[in-house]
Protein backbone atom coordinates (compact mmCIF):
# COMPACT_ATOMS: atom_id res chain seq x y z
CA UNK A 1 0.00 0.00 0.00
CA UNK A 2 2.44 2.43 1.43
CA UNK A 3 4.31 4.51 -1.12
CA UNK A 4 1.97 5.84 -3.79
CA UNK A 5 0.01 8.18 -1.59
CA UNK A 6 3.05 9.39 0.36
CA UNK A 7 4.92 10.12 -2.86
CA UNK A 8 2.04 11.82 -4.62
CA UNK A 9 1.60 14.28 -1.81
CA UNK A 10 5.24 15.21 -1.58
CA UNK A 11 5.73 15.75 -5.28
CA UNK A 12 2.71 17.87 -6.07
CA UNK A 13 3.24 21.59 -5.88
CA UNK A 14 0.97 22.08 -2.88
CA UNK A 15 3.41 20.11 -0.76
CA UNK A 16 5.91 22.93 -1.03
CA UNK A 17 3.64 25.14 1.04
CA UNK A 18 3.97 22.92 4.11
CA UNK A 19 2.90 19.60 5.53
CA UNK A 20 -0.15 17.97 4.03
CA UNK A 21 -2.47 15.10 4.87
CA UNK A 22 -2.24 11.74 3.19
CA UNK A 23 -5.76 12.07 1.83
CA UNK A 24 -5.47 15.61 0.46
CA UNK A 25 -4.78 14.64 -3.14
CA UNK A 26 -6.35 11.17 -3.28
CA UNK A 27 -9.19 10.30 -5.61
CA UNK A 28 -11.42 7.27 -5.72
CA UNK A 29 -9.70 5.58 -8.62
CA UNK A 30 -6.68 5.46 -10.93
CA UNK A 31 -5.35 8.60 -12.59
CA UNK A 32 -6.54 9.18 -16.16
CA UNK A 33 -4.01 8.42 -18.87
CA UNK A 34 -1.70 6.17 -16.88
CA UNK A 35 -1.33 2.42 -17.18
CA UNK A 36 -3.34 0.64 -14.48
CA UNK A 37 -2.92 -2.61 -12.60
CA UNK A 38 -6.25 -4.11 -13.65
CA UNK A 39 -5.28 -7.79 -13.87
CA UNK A 40 -2.48 -10.23 -13.03
CA UNK A 41 0.60 -10.02 -15.22
CA UNK A 42 3.72 -12.04 -15.86
CA UNK A 43 6.71 -10.54 -14.07
CA UNK A 44 9.97 -10.25 -16.00
CA UNK A 45 13.24 -10.00 -14.11
CA UNK A 46 15.58 -8.24 -13.99
CA UNK A 47 13.53 -5.66 -15.95
CA UNK A 48 10.85 -5.34 -13.25
CA UNK A 49 13.44 -4.35 -10.66
CA UNK A 50 13.74 -1.11 -12.63
CA UNK A 51 11.31 1.77 -13.20
CA UNK A 52 7.83 1.60 -14.76
CA UNK A 53 7.21 5.22 -15.87
CA UNK A 54 3.93 4.36 -17.59
CA UNK A 55 2.41 3.97 -14.10
CA UNK A 56 1.76 6.95 -11.87
CA UNK A 57 3.94 5.87 -8.97
CA UNK A 58 6.22 3.21 -7.56
CA UNK A 59 8.67 2.64 -4.77
CA UNK A 60 11.66 0.65 -3.57
CA UNK A 61 11.36 0.11 0.18
CA UNK A 62 14.15 -1.15 2.46
CA UNK A 63 13.75 -1.61 6.21
CA UNK A 64 15.68 -3.66 8.73
CA UNK A 65 16.93 -4.36 12.22
CA UNK A 66 20.66 -4.41 12.96
CA UNK A 67 22.82 -5.32 15.95
CA UNK A 68 26.31 -4.08 16.81
CA UNK A 69 28.79 -5.81 19.10
CA UNK A 70 27.29 -6.12 22.56
CA UNK A 71 23.77 -6.23 21.14
CA UNK A 72 23.24 -2.49 20.58
CA UNK A 73 20.20 -2.24 18.29
CA UNK A 74 19.60 -0.02 15.26
CA UNK A 75 16.64 0.11 12.91
CA UNK A 76 16.83 1.63 9.44
CA UNK A 77 14.55 2.70 6.61
CA UNK A 78 15.74 3.74 3.15
CA UNK A 79 12.98 4.29 0.60
CA UNK A 80 12.89 5.70 -2.93
CA UNK A 81 9.64 6.93 -4.49
CA UNK A 82 9.00 7.81 -8.13
CA UNK A 83 6.00 9.87 -9.17
CA UNK A 84 5.02 10.65 -12.77
CA UNK A 85 4.01 14.29 -13.25
CA UNK A 86 2.16 13.63 -16.51
CA UNK A 87 0.99 10.51 -18.36
CA UNK A 88 2.11 12.02 -21.68
CA UNK A 89 5.76 13.17 -21.61
CA UNK A 90 6.53 16.26 -23.66
CA UNK A 91 9.83 16.90 -25.42
CA UNK A 92 11.59 19.99 -24.04
CA UNK A 93 14.89 21.61 -24.88
CA UNK A 94 16.00 22.24 -21.30
CA UNK A 95 18.23 19.61 -19.71
CA UNK A 96 16.39 20.34 -16.46
CA UNK A 97 13.07 19.23 -17.92
CA UNK A 98 11.61 16.15 -16.27
CA UNK A 99 8.34 14.26 -16.23
CA UNK A 100 9.29 12.22 -13.14
CA UNK A 101 9.65 13.50 -9.59
CA UNK A 102 11.51 11.58 -6.89
CA UNK A 103 11.48 11.48 -3.12
CA UNK A 104 13.62 9.48 -0.69
CA UNK A 105 13.33 8.92 3.05
CA UNK A 106 16.15 7.78 5.33
CA UNK A 107 15.72 6.98 9.00
CA UNK A 108 17.92 5.47 11.68
CA UNK A 109 16.61 4.34 15.05
CA UNK A 110 19.20 4.21 17.84
CA UNK A 111 17.40 2.15 20.46
CA UNK A 112 20.08 2.40 23.16
CA UNK A 113 19.95 6.20 23.14
CA UNK A 114 16.22 6.37 22.35
CA UNK A 115 16.91 8.60 19.35
CA UNK A 116 15.32 8.66 15.91
CA UNK A 117 16.98 10.33 12.93
CA UNK A 118 14.82 11.09 9.87
CA UNK A 119 15.65 12.90 6.64
CA UNK A 120 14.08 13.51 3.25
CA UNK A 121 15.29 14.41 -0.22
CA UNK A 122 13.30 15.56 -3.23
CA UNK A 123 14.58 15.69 -6.78
CA UNK A 124 13.69 15.52 -10.44
CA UNK A 125 14.45 12.72 -12.86
CA UNK A 126 16.87 14.84 -14.90
CA UNK A 127 20.61 15.49 -15.12
CA UNK A 128 21.30 12.26 -13.23
CA UNK A 129 19.86 13.67 -10.01
CA UNK A 130 17.56 10.70 -9.44
CA UNK A 131 16.44 7.59 -11.28
CA UNK A 132 16.34 3.81 -11.47
CA UNK A 133 17.92 1.30 -13.83
CA UNK A 134 17.29 -2.43 -14.03
CA UNK A 135 20.58 -3.69 -15.54
CA UNK A 136 22.78 -3.07 -13.72
CA UNK A 137 20.31 -2.38 -10.93
CA UNK A 138 20.52 1.00 -9.26
CA UNK A 139 18.00 3.38 -7.70
CA UNK A 140 19.24 6.71 -6.36
CA UNK A 141 18.55 10.27 -5.35
CA UNK A 142 21.72 12.34 -5.12
CA UNK A 143 24.21 10.20 -3.16
CA UNK A 144 21.59 8.03 -1.46
CA UNK A 145 21.41 4.80 -3.38
CA UNK A 146 20.70 1.08 -3.59
CA UNK A 147 23.04 -0.50 -6.13
CA UNK A 148 23.70 -4.08 -7.18
CA UNK A 149 27.20 -5.48 -6.64
CA UNK A 150 26.51 -8.59 -8.71
CA UNK A 151 29.12 -9.31 -11.42
CA UNK A 152 26.47 -11.13 -13.50
CA UNK A 153 24.07 -8.17 -13.15
CA UNK A 154 21.65 -9.89 -10.80
CA UNK A 155 20.00 -7.97 -7.96
CA UNK A 156 22.05 -9.32 -5.04
CA UNK A 157 24.31 -8.62 -3.31
CA UNK A 158 22.88 -5.13 -2.96
CA UNK A 159 24.58 -2.13 -1.37
CA UNK A 160 22.65 0.59 0.47
CA UNK A 161 24.22 3.97 1.18
CA UNK A 162 22.74 7.03 2.87
CA UNK A 163 24.01 9.79 5.10
CA UNK A 164 22.36 12.83 6.66
CA UNK A 165 23.76 14.88 9.50
CA UNK A 166 25.12 12.57 12.21
CA UNK A 167 23.47 9.38 10.87
CA UNK A 168 24.67 7.10 8.08
CA UNK A 169 24.37 3.52 6.81
CA UNK A 170 26.58 1.44 4.53
CA UNK A 171 25.02 -2.01 4.22
CA UNK A 172 25.29 -5.06 1.99
CA UNK A 173 22.15 -7.16 1.56
CA UNK A 174 21.92 -10.75 0.34
CA UNK A 175 18.76 -12.81 -0.16
CA UNK A 176 18.09 -15.66 2.29
CA UNK A 177 14.69 -16.46 0.78
CA UNK A 178 13.39 -16.13 -2.77
CA UNK A 179 11.13 -13.36 -4.01
CA UNK A 180 7.49 -13.46 -2.87
CA UNK A 181 4.64 -12.28 -5.12
CA UNK A 182 2.07 -10.58 -2.92
CA UNK A 183 -1.68 -10.76 -3.49
CA UNK A 184 -2.83 -12.82 -6.49
CA UNK A 185 0.45 -13.75 -8.17
CA UNK A 186 1.77 -10.24 -7.58
CA UNK A 187 -1.48 -8.38 -8.36
CA UNK A 188 -2.58 -6.79 -5.10
CA UNK A 189 -6.05 -5.22 -5.04
CA UNK A 190 -6.65 -2.20 -2.78
CA UNK A 191 -10.34 -1.60 -3.52
CA UNK A 192 -13.30 -2.56 -5.71
CA UNK A 193 -12.66 0.05 -8.41
CA UNK A 194 -11.15 -1.18 -11.71
CA UNK A 195 -7.39 -0.67 -11.56
CA UNK A 196 -7.36 0.13 -7.83
CA UNK A 197 -4.47 -2.28 -7.32
CA UNK A 198 -0.71 -2.52 -7.61
CA UNK A 199 1.93 -4.96 -8.74
CA UNK A 200 3.70 -5.99 -5.57
CA UNK A 201 6.58 -8.28 -4.70
CA UNK A 202 8.94 -8.53 -1.76
CA UNK A 203 12.09 -10.12 -0.45
CA UNK A 204 10.91 -10.92 3.06
CA UNK A 205 14.24 -12.03 4.56
CA UNK A 206 17.57 -10.50 3.61
CA UNK A 207 20.84 -10.83 5.49
CA UNK A 208 22.33 -7.41 6.22
CA UNK A 209 25.85 -6.50 7.27
CA UNK A 210 27.95 -3.38 7.14
CA UNK A 211 28.29 -0.22 9.20
CA UNK A 212 26.12 2.32 10.97
CA UNK A 213 27.50 5.72 11.93
CA UNK A 214 26.19 8.05 14.63
CA UNK A 215 28.25 11.21 14.83
CA UNK A 216 31.89 10.22 15.36
CA UNK A 217 31.01 6.63 16.24
CA UNK A 218 31.04 3.88 13.63
CA UNK A 219 29.56 0.46 14.40
CA UNK A 220 30.01 -2.81 12.50
CA UNK A 221 26.52 -4.34 12.34
CA UNK A 222 24.68 -7.46 11.20
CA UNK A 223 20.98 -8.18 11.01
CA UNK A 224 17.97 -8.79 8.80
CA UNK A 225 16.26 -6.59 6.22
CA UNK A 226 13.11 -6.54 4.10
CA UNK A 227 12.66 -5.19 0.56
CA UNK A 228 9.25 -4.18 -0.83
CA UNK A 229 8.59 -3.28 -4.48
CA UNK A 230 5.30 -1.90 -5.70
CA UNK A 231 3.96 0.11 -8.63
CA UNK A 232 0.58 1.18 -9.94
CA UNK A 233 -1.72 4.15 -10.55
CA UNK A 234 -4.39 3.75 -7.88
CA UNK A 235 -5.37 5.75 -4.81
CA UNK A 236 -7.27 5.15 -1.62
CA UNK A 237 -10.94 4.31 -2.08
CA UNK A 238 -13.54 6.75 -0.77
CA UNK A 239 -14.15 6.24 2.93
CA UNK A 240 -10.59 5.21 3.78
CA UNK A 241 -8.44 7.30 6.11
CA UNK A 242 -5.10 5.49 5.88
CA UNK A 243 -3.45 2.19 6.74
CA UNK A 244 -1.47 0.22 9.29
CA UNK A 245 1.29 -1.98 7.77
CA UNK A 246 3.19 -4.74 9.56
CA UNK A 247 6.28 -6.64 8.35
CA UNK A 248 7.64 -9.20 10.81
CA UNK A 249 10.52 -11.67 10.64
CA UNK A 250 9.96 -14.40 13.22
CA UNK A 251 12.45 -16.64 15.01
CA UNK A 252 10.87 -19.81 13.59
CA UNK A 253 11.98 -18.76 10.10
CA UNK A 254 8.63 -17.39 8.93
CA UNK A 255 7.60 -13.86 7.96
CA UNK A 256 4.30 -12.07 8.29
CA UNK A 257 3.18 -9.10 6.20
CA UNK A 258 -0.23 -7.56 6.78
CA UNK A 259 -1.75 -4.19 5.97
CA UNK A 260 -5.02 -2.97 7.39
CA UNK A 261 -6.82 -0.39 5.27
CA UNK A 262 -8.45 1.81 7.87
CA UNK A 263 -11.88 3.32 7.29
CA UNK A 264 -12.84 6.80 8.45
CA UNK A 265 -14.91 5.25 11.23
CA UNK A 266 -11.92 3.19 12.41
CA UNK A 267 -13.16 -0.12 11.00
CA UNK A 268 -11.06 -2.41 8.82
CA UNK A 269 -11.60 -2.13 5.06
CA UNK A 270 -12.50 -5.40 3.29
CA UNK A 271 -9.50 -5.27 0.94
CA UNK A 272 -7.01 -5.44 3.80
CA UNK A 273 -4.72 -8.40 3.25
CA UNK A 274 -1.36 -9.99 3.90
CA UNK A 275 0.96 -12.94 3.48
CA UNK A 276 2.50 -15.52 5.77
CA UNK A 277 5.79 -16.80 4.32
CA UNK A 278 6.69 -20.21 5.74
CA UNK A 279 10.27 -21.24 6.60
CA UNK A 280 10.29 -23.22 3.33
CA UNK A 281 9.58 -20.03 1.35
CA UNK A 282 6.03 -21.12 0.50
CA UNK A 283 3.41 -18.43 1.09
CA UNK A 284 -0.11 -18.36 2.46
CA UNK A 285 -2.36 -15.46 1.44
CA UNK A 286 -4.31 -13.85 4.28
CA UNK A 287 -7.57 -11.94 3.96
CA UNK A 288 -8.82 -9.40 6.48
CA UNK A 289 -11.17 -11.83 8.28
CA UNK A 290 -8.24 -14.19 8.94
CA UNK A 291 -6.18 -11.64 10.91
CA UNK A 292 -7.11 -10.21 14.30
CA UNK A 293 -5.68 -6.86 15.34
CA UNK A 294 -6.05 -4.98 18.60
CA UNK A 295 -4.36 -1.80 19.82
CA UNK A 296 -2.56 -2.28 23.14
CA UNK A 297 -1.06 1.17 23.62
CA UNK A 298 -0.94 4.60 21.97
CA UNK A 299 1.80 7.20 21.95
CA UNK A 300 1.26 10.93 21.49
CA UNK A 301 3.84 12.90 19.54
CA UNK A 302 5.06 15.93 21.51
CA UNK A 303 5.71 17.72 18.23
CA UNK A 304 2.56 17.09 16.21
CA UNK A 305 0.23 16.09 19.09
CA UNK A 306 -0.95 13.18 16.95
CA UNK A 307 -1.72 9.89 18.66
CA UNK A 308 -0.35 6.73 17.08
CA UNK A 309 -1.19 3.13 18.05
CA UNK A 310 2.40 1.93 18.46
CA UNK A 311 1.79 -1.31 20.40
CA UNK A 312 -0.46 -4.06 19.06
CA UNK A 313 -1.70 -7.60 19.37
CA UNK A 314 -1.85 -9.47 16.06
CA UNK A 315 -3.08 -13.01 15.56
CA UNK A 316 -3.71 -15.49 12.76
CA UNK A 317 -5.87 -18.09 14.56
CA UNK A 318 -5.86 -20.58 11.70
CA UNK A 319 -2.06 -20.86 12.04
CA UNK A 320 -1.94 -20.77 15.83
CA UNK A 321 -0.02 -17.49 15.63
CA UNK A 322 -0.49 -14.81 18.31
CA UNK A 323 1.96 -11.95 18.84
CA UNK A 324 2.33 -8.86 20.99
CA UNK A 325 4.19 -6.03 19.30
CA UNK A 326 6.13 -3.17 20.87
CA UNK A 327 8.23 -0.45 19.21
CA UNK A 328 11.92 -0.36 20.08
CA UNK A 329 11.45 3.42 20.53
CA UNK A 330 8.07 5.14 20.76
CA UNK A 331 9.12 8.29 18.92
CA UNK A 332 9.65 7.10 15.35
CA UNK A 333 7.48 9.76 13.71
CA UNK A 334 8.78 11.11 10.39
CA UNK A 335 8.18 14.85 10.57
CA UNK A 336 8.74 15.44 6.85
CA UNK A 337 6.70 16.72 3.91
CA UNK A 338 4.13 14.10 4.82
CA UNK A 339 4.03 13.19 8.50
CA UNK A 340 3.66 9.50 9.39
CA UNK A 341 5.00 6.96 11.88
CA UNK A 342 7.30 4.18 10.73
CA UNK A 343 9.77 2.34 12.88
CA UNK A 344 11.43 -0.74 14.27
CA UNK A 345 9.33 -3.16 16.32
CA UNK A 346 9.78 -6.34 18.36
CA UNK A 347 7.35 -9.22 18.76
CA UNK A 348 6.82 -12.00 21.31
CA UNK A 349 4.18 -14.71 21.34
CA UNK A 350 3.26 -18.21 20.24
CA UNK A 351 3.23 -20.02 16.91
CA UNK A 352 1.81 -23.53 16.64
CA UNK A 353 2.01 -23.98 20.38
CA UNK A 354 5.69 -22.93 20.59
CA UNK A 355 7.17 -19.66 21.87
CA UNK A 356 8.31 -17.35 19.09
CA UNK A 357 9.98 -13.96 18.91
CA UNK A 358 10.60 -11.58 16.10
CA UNK A 359 11.44 -8.15 14.79
CA UNK A 360 10.32 -6.01 11.93
CA UNK A 361 8.80 -2.67 10.92
CA UNK A 362 5.44 -0.97 11.42
CA UNK A 363 4.00 1.89 9.36
CA UNK A 364 1.07 4.04 10.51
CA UNK A 365 -0.37 6.49 7.97
CA UNK A 366 -3.36 8.80 8.08
CA UNK A 367 -3.49 9.67 11.78
PyMOL commands that set and color helices and strands:
alter all, ss='L'
color gray80, all
select helices_A, chain A and resi 3-11+13-17+47-49+69-71+288-290+317-319
alter helices_A, ss='H'
color red, helices_A
select strands_A, chain A and resi 57-68+73-84+100-110+115-124+130-133+138-141+144-148+158-164+167-175+180-181+187-189+197-214+217-232+240-250+255-263+273-277+283-287+292-300+307-316+321-327+333-335+339-351+354-365
alter strands_A, ss='S'
color yellow, strands_A
deselect
rebuild
show_as cartoon
